[in-house]
Amino acid sequence: MITTTTILLLITSFAAGFIDSISGGGGLLLLPALLISGLPPQTAIGTNKFTATLGLSSSLLNFIVNKKIDWQVVRQGILPSLAGSLLGAKLLLLFSNETVGKIILVLLPLAIAATLWPHKQAERAESVQVSRIKVPAVCLVIGFYDGFFGPGSGSILLLALYLFIGLDLVKASATTKAFSFLTCLTSVVVFFSNGIVLLSLGLLLAAANIAGNFLGSKLVMQKGTKIVKACLAVSLAILFASLSAKYLMNK
């Protein structure tokens, strides 16, 4: 029987997939929802990562078909990104659920701040030699963050590819999906092997997340970046409301 909580999680997962496909940051919506539903922090992170991985496959396919991904950047940064993700996921398993919960409360504001940080047009005349240094460095750091925590990592990588690597916003968004999918997949393998993915719930939420990713990726190719700020505003408003409710209930 599908409960009210499950229905709300499905709606949240759809919205998270929609936001992820456009600007990243969908985990900022789904992870708190999973925590509020009563899942232990480690299980919430593992299930969120599993859901996001399957969801991202939908938007990634859309961007591949429409040739929006910069594969040169992917080739330069994928190994450092995977190494960082694996290291982050391994480190997460060393902490207790209580400690992970406290770490989430510290990292969430940082992820939100990075997502909303104002930025200007990046210079596009960067040399290939510099790019070959910057891409692996950026991807290693963000891969580690993605494996350890996750929410907001897509938005941070999108901004990094735009500001430091020189991609336009649409191509940066599309290229980010390739990285996010592979780093999420790496983390999921670690989480599965350690039994912190709630598979029955994850598969259900993944269906909604895939639908959201598909719709969002279609929209971003039609309208560019016009709806990015609106998506982030909605997700962050719900996030703050959810965390405030949880904090007050625990008092």
Summary of the structure (lengths in Angstrom):
residues: 251
radius of gyration: 16.9
end to end distance: 31.9
largest distance: 57.7
contacts: 928
relative contact order: 0.22
helix: 80%
strand: 0%
